[in-house]
Amino acid sequence: MTDITNTHLEAAIIDQKVAGEFAGKVYAFVGVINDGYQIGVAVTNEQGYSPISGKTFERYEEAKQWADSLNEHIGLSKEEVLDIVTTTMRAPKNRLRSLRFD
């Protein structure tokens, strides 16, 4: 598969901003439904996810494809993504933040 950050400038920008915002944390990109279809960031042992506003999709499948491609770019397997997402469901409540990249 072609690296999404080489084919979509928006993906490269999202990748870099998320890497800076979540430096030192283990995270994964996820497709989400939040006022439409978007991608978000799930962080290990932190409840929920942080939606990334500014990039929306017409269908959930497109958001999921971007999330999967970004996860592949940062070296995560589907199993590792699932492990990260699972920890967000068991984590204590914390304040979610929305990330803007527009």
Secondary structure, 3 states (H helix, E strand, C coil): CCCHHHHCHHHHHHHHHHHHHCCCCCEEEEEEECCCEEEEEEECCCCCCEEEEEEEECCHHHHHHHHHHHHHHCCCCHHHHHHHHHHHHHCCCCCCCCEECC
